[in-house]
């Protein structure tokens, strides 16, 4: 059964709200990109340097998933992925 666009929009809205709360709790800044299902997440390194942005994009149907750019293997990306995954999982359970 195919989900309606309205149902998908509500799910994305609730997921992004959960993600925003989780990231804010961990001290990250988040900014919506205009007219796109994308958000910039700013991570400051431990040395207090300039913030390094990541881009969180929602890929609509048929993919229906979140993608975090850039695709590198540093520890801050792994931490972000874990926070986002937990936020989405908790929202789905709650």
WOJO-V737917 format. One record per run of one state. SS is the DSSP state (2 for helix, 1 for strand, 0 for the rest). FROM is the first residue (numbers start at 1). TO is the last residue. If there is no record, write none. Layout:
SS|FROM|TO ; SS|FROM|TO
This chain:
0|1|4 ; 2|5|25 ; 0|26|28 ; 1|29|32 ; 0|33|37 ; 1|38|43 ; 0|44|51 ; 1|52|59 ; 0|60|64 ; 1|65|69 ; 0|70|74 ; 2|75|93 ; 0|94|94
